[in-house]
C-alpha cells in the first residue's frame, strides 16, 4: 500500500506525454487511497456492527374474529343474542387489535384487514343497541357518524368501504363480503378473511351469491336478468371489471343459467332490498 501511495504522489510531478495516462493513474490513486476504503478498526477496537435487518411484516392475526364468526354465524345470519351474551368482550378486544395495527404483509393481507374491520364494526354497531333494533336503518348515522379506531385512526364504515377498499383495491368481489347487517346483504361468511387465502375466499363469496336466486334470477323466456340492488348501487365497479353487469354475472354463474344468458341480450332489472336485520334469532 505504501509503495502505491508513493507512486501516486510522484505521478503528479511527472510530465507525461499522455494526458490520458496521467488521468488514469490519478484516478487509481483516488480510488485506492485509505480515505475511500472501509476503515479498519484500531487495535483492541471492536469492528462496527452490521446494520440490523428489518423483519418483514407478518400477516395480521384474525384468529379471534374467526372464532367469533364460527361460534355465532350460521347460514350467513348472525346470532346477535348469543354473541352479546357470550363474546362481546372478545369482539371488543379484537376491535382494539385493529385499532393498533401497523403495517401489512402485502396487498391481500391489507384487504383482508379492511374487510374484517368493516364487518366487525357492523356487528359491534348492532350489538350496542341490541335487542332494541330491527334494522340497521333504525340507527341514525350508522354508516357515517359511528366510528371505530382502525390502523391508528377513527374511521366510519363508509370511509372504510368507499375511501379505502373500493378505490385502493378495485375488486368488485368485495361487495359479496362486506355485510351491512341486512337480510338482502350477501351472507356473512362464518370465517374471517385472511391474506394467504383471501383470493379463494373472494371467489367463493362471488360464486355463492351469483348462483343464489336471492341475488341473481335468470328469466330466459323474458330475457330478463334480475340482480341484487348491490349491483345497481356499485354498478360502475362491476362494469369496469367486466364490461357489463351481464358479463360480470357470466364470470361466476353456473349452468344451466350460464348457457341461457351466454350470447343473448338480457334486460337488467334490480330486486327490492330488505333492510330487516340479518338476525339468526329472528328466523327461529
C-alpha positions as CSV (number, residue, x, y, z in Angstrom):
1,X,0.0,0.0,0.0
2,X,2.9,2.4,0.9
3,X,4.6,1.9,-2.5
4,X,1.3,2.5,-4.3
5,X,0.8,5.8,-2.4
6,X,4.3,7.0,-3.1
7,X,3.9,6.3,-6.8
8,X,0.6,8.2,-6.8
9,X,2.3,11.2,-5.2
10,X,5.1,11.1,-7.7
11,X,2.7,10.9,-10.6
12,X,1.5,14.5,-10.2
13,X,5.1,15.8,-10.8
14,X,5.8,13.8,-13.9
15,X,5.4,15.4,-17.3
16,X,3.8,12.5,-19.2
17,X,3.3,12.9,-22.9
18,X,-0.2,11.3,-22.5
19,X,-2.8,13.2,-20.5
20,X,-5.0,10.1,-20.6
21,X,-2.3,8.1,-18.8
22,X,-1.9,10.8,-16.1
23,X,-5.7,10.9,-15.5
24,X,-5.9,7.2,-15.2
25,X,-3.1,7.0,-12.7
26,X,-4.5,9.8,-10.5
27,X,-8.0,8.2,-10.6
28,X,-6.4,4.9,-9.5
29,X,-4.8,6.7,-6.6
30,X,-8.0,8.3,-5.5
31,X,-10.0,5.1,-5.7
32,X,-7.4,3.1,-3.7
33,X,-6.5,5.7,-1.1
34,X,-7.3,4.9,2.5
35,X,-9.9,7.7,2.7
36,X,-12.0,5.7,0.2
37,X,-11.6,2.3,1.8
38,X,-13.5,0.8,4.7
39,X,-11.6,1.9,7.8
40,X,-10.1,-1.0,9.7
41,X,-10.8,-1.0,13.5
42,X,-7.9,0.3,15.7
43,X,-6.1,-2.4,17.7
44,X,-8.3,-3.5,20.5
45,X,-11.3,-1.8,19.0
46,X,-14.4,-3.9,18.0
47,X,-15.5,-3.9,14.4
48,X,-18.6,-1.9,13.7
49,X,-21.8,-3.9,13.8
50,X,-23.6,-4.7,10.6
51,X,-26.9,-2.9,10.1
52,X,-29.8,-4.9,11.6
53,X,-32.1,-6.4,9.1
54,X,-35.7,-5.2,9.3
55,X,-38.1,-8.1,9.8
56,X,-40.8,-8.5,7.2
57,X,-44.3,-7.8,8.4
58,X,-46.3,-10.9,9.2
59,X,-49.9,-11.5,8.3
60,X,-52.4,-9.9,10.7
61,X,-53.9,-12.3,13.2
62,X,-57.6,-12.5,12.7
63,X,-58.0,-15.7,14.8
64,X,-60.2,-14.1,17.5
65,X,-62.7,-12.8,14.9
66,X,-62.6,-16.1,13.1
67,X,-63.6,-17.9,16.4
68,X,-66.4,-15.4,17.0
69,X,-67.8,-15.9,13.5
70,X,-67.7,-19.7,13.7
71,X,-69.5,-19.6,17.0
72,X,-72.3,-17.1,16.1
73,X,-72.8,-17.1,12.4
74,X,-74.8,-19.8,10.6
75,X,-76.2,-19.7,7.0
76,X,-75.0,-16.2,6.7
77,X,-77.0,-14.9,9.7
78,X,-75.7,-13.6,13.0
79,X,-76.9,-14.8,16.4
80,X,-76.6,-11.4,18.0
81,X,-78.2,-12.6,21.2
82,X,-75.7,-15.3,21.9
83,X,-72.8,-13.1,20.7
84,X,-73.8,-10.3,23.0
85,X,-74.1,-12.6,26.0
86,X,-71.0,-14.7,25.5
87,X,-68.4,-12.9,23.3
88,X,-68.9,-9.2,23.1
89,X,-65.8,-8.6,25.3
90,X,-63.8,-10.7,22.8
91,X,-65.1,-8.7,19.9
92,X,-64.1,-5.5,21.7
93,X,-60.6,-6.9,22.2
94,X,-60.4,-7.8,18.6
95,X,-61.5,-4.3,17.6
96,X,-58.8,-2.9,19.8
97,X,-56.2,-5.0,17.9
98,X,-57.4,-3.4,14.7
99,X,-57.0,0.0,16.2
100,X,-53.3,-0.6,16.9
101,X,-52.4,-2.3,13.6
102,X,-49.3,-1.0,11.8
103,X,-48.0,-2.4,8.5
104,X,-49.2,-5.3,6.4
105,X,-47.5,-8.3,4.8
106,X,-48.9,-7.5,1.4
107,X,-52.0,-6.3,-0.5
108,X,-54.1,-9.4,0.3
109,X,-53.2,-9.0,4.0
110,X,-54.2,-5.4,3.9
111,X,-57.5,-6.0,2.1
112,X,-58.4,-8.8,4.5
113,X,-57.8,-6.4,7.3
114,X,-60.2,-3.8,6.0
115,X,-62.9,-6.3,5.1
116,X,-62.8,-7.8,8.6
117,X,-62.7,-4.3,10.1
118,X,-65.8,-3.4,8.3
119,X,-67.8,-6.5,9.2
120,X,-66.6,-6.4,12.8
121,X,-67.6,-2.8,13.1
122,X,-71.1,-3.5,11.7
123,X,-71.6,-6.3,14.2
124,X,-70.4,-4.1,17.1
125,X,-72.7,-1.3,15.9
126,X,-75.7,-3.7,16.1
127,X,-74.7,-5.1,19.5
128,X,-74.6,-1.7,21.2
129,X,-78.4,-1.2,21.0
130,X,-79.4,-4.8,20.6
131,X,-82.1,-6.2,21.1
132,X,-83.8,-2.8,20.6
133,X,-83.0,-2.7,16.9
134,X,-84.9,-4.3,14.0
135,X,-82.9,-2.8,11.2
136,X,-79.6,-1.1,10.7
137,X,-81.6,1.8,9.2
138,X,-83.0,2.4,12.7
139,X,-79.6,3.5,13.9
140,X,-79.1,7.2,13.0
141,X,-75.7,7.9,11.3
142,X,-74.8,4.2,11.3
143,X,-72.6,4.3,8.2
144,X,-71.2,7.8,8.6
145,X,-71.3,9.1,12.1
146,X,-70.4,6.0,14.2
147,X,-66.6,5.5,14.1
148,X,-64.1,2.9,15.2
149,X,-60.3,3.0,15.5
150,X,-58.6,1.1,12.7
151,X,-54.9,1.4,11.8
152,X,-54.4,4.3,14.1
153,X,-57.4,6.5,13.1
154,X,-61.1,6.9,13.8
155,X,-63.0,5.7,10.7
156,X,-66.6,5.3,9.6
157,X,-67.9,2.3,7.7
158,X,-68.4,4.4,4.6
159,X,-64.9,5.7,4.8
160,X,-63.5,2.1,5.1
161,X,-65.6,1.0,2.1
162,X,-65.6,4.0,-0.2
163,X,-62.3,5.7,0.6
164,X,-60.1,2.7,1.2
165,X,-61.4,-0.7,-0.1
166,X,-63.1,0.3,-3.3
167,X,-60.6,2.9,-4.7
168,X,-57.4,1.1,-3.4
169,X,-58.2,-2.4,-4.5
170,X,-60.7,-2.1,-7.3
171,X,-62.2,-5.5,-6.9
172,X,-66.0,-5.9,-7.1
173,X,-65.9,-9.2,-5.3
174,X,-65.6,-7.3,-2.1
175,X,-69.3,-6.4,-2.4
176,X,-70.1,-10.1,-1.7
177,X,-68.0,-9.9,1.6
178,X,-69.0,-6.5,3.0
179,X,-72.2,-7.2,5.0
180,X,-74.2,-4.3,6.3
181,X,-76.4,-6.3,8.7
182,X,-79.5,-6.5,6.4
183,X,-81.4,-9.5,5.1
184,X,-80.6,-8.6,1.5
185,X,-76.9,-8.3,2.2
186,X,-74.7,-11.2,1.0
187,X,-74.5,-13.9,3.6
188,X,-71.9,-13.1,6.2
189,X,-69.1,-15.7,6.0
190,X,-68.5,-17.7,9.2
191,X,-64.7,-17.4,8.7
192,X,-62.6,-14.3,8.9
193,X,-60.8,-13.1,5.8
194,X,-57.1,-13.9,5.8
195,X,-54.3,-12.7,3.5
196,X,-53.0,-16.1,2.4
197,X,-56.4,-17.5,1.5
198,X,-58.1,-14.2,0.5
199,X,-58.4,-14.8,-3.3
200,X,-60.1,-18.1,-2.9
201,X,-62.4,-16.6,-0.2
202,X,-63.4,-13.7,-2.6
203,X,-64.0,-16.1,-5.4
204,X,-66.2,-18.4,-3.2
205,X,-68.3,-15.4,-2.0
206,X,-68.9,-14.2,-5.5
207,X,-69.8,-17.6,-6.8
208,X,-72.1,-18.3,-3.8
209,X,-74.0,-15.0,-4.3
210,X,-74.3,-15.1,-8.0
211,X,-75.6,-18.7,-8.0
212,X,-78.2,-17.9,-5.4
213,X,-81.7,-16.8,-6.6
214,X,-81.7,-14.4,-3.7
215,X,-79.2,-12.3,-5.6
216,X,-79.5,-13.3,-9.2
217,X,-82.5,-14.5,-11.1
218,X,-82.5,-15.5,-14.8
219,X,-85.7,-15.4,-16.8
220,X,-84.8,-17.0,-20.2
221,X,-88.2,-16.5,-21.7
222,X,-88.5,-12.8,-21.0
223,X,-84.7,-12.4,-21.4
224,X,-84.6,-10.6,-18.1
225,X,-81.7,-10.7,-15.6
226,X,-82.9,-9.7,-12.1
227,X,-79.9,-8.7,-9.9
228,X,-79.3,-7.7,-6.3
229,X,-79.6,-4.0,-5.9
230,X,-76.0,-4.0,-4.7
231,X,-75.1,-4.3,-8.4
232,X,-77.1,-1.2,-9.1
233,X,-75.5,0.9,-6.3
234,X,-72.0,-0.2,-7.3
235,X,-72.7,-0.7,-11.0
236,X,-69.6,1.2,-12.0
237,X,-67.3,-1.3,-10.1
238,X,-68.8,-4.3,-11.9
239,X,-68.9,-2.7,-15.3
240,X,-65.3,-1.5,-15.1
241,X,-64.2,-5.0,-14.2
242,X,-66.2,-7.0,-16.9
243,X,-67.7,-4.5,-19.3
244,X,-71.3,-5.0,-18.3
245,X,-73.4,-6.5,-15.5
246,X,-74.3,-9.4,-17.6
247,X,-70.7,-10.1,-18.4
248,X,-69.8,-10.0,-14.7
249,X,-72.5,-12.5,-13.9
250,X,-71.2,-14.8,-16.6
251,X,-67.8,-15.0,-14.9
252,X,-69.3,-16.8,-11.9
253,X,-72.8,-18.2,-12.8
254,X,-73.0,-21.9,-13.5
255,X,-75.1,-24.0,-15.9
256,X,-77.9,-24.1,-16.9
257,X,-78.2,-20.3,-16.3
258,X,-74.8,-19.8,-17.8
259,X,-75.8,-21.4,-21.1
260,X,-79.1,-19.4,-21.1
261,X,-77.5,-16.0,-20.9
262,X,-74.3,-16.5,-22.9
263,X,-74.6,-14.8,-26.2
264,X,-78.1,-13.4,-25.5
265,X,-79.0,-9.8,-24.9
266,X,-80.8,-9.7,-21.5
267,X,-82.5,-6.7,-19.9
268,X,-81.3,-6.0,-16.4
269,X,-83.7,-5.3,-13.5
270,X,-82.9,-4.9,-9.8
271,X,-84.5,-6.6,-6.9
272,X,-86.0,-4.7,-3.9
273,X,-83.8,-4.5,-0.9
274,X,-84.8,-5.9,2.5
275,X,-83.2,-3.9,5.3
276,X,-84.5,-6.1,8.1
277,X,-81.8,-7.2,10.5
278,X,-79.8,-10.3,9.5
279,X,-80.6,-11.8,12.9
280,X,-80.5,-15.6,13.2
281,X,-82.6,-15.4,16.3
282,X,-85.4,-13.6,14.4
283,X,-85.8,-16.5,12.0
284,X,-86.2,-19.2,14.6
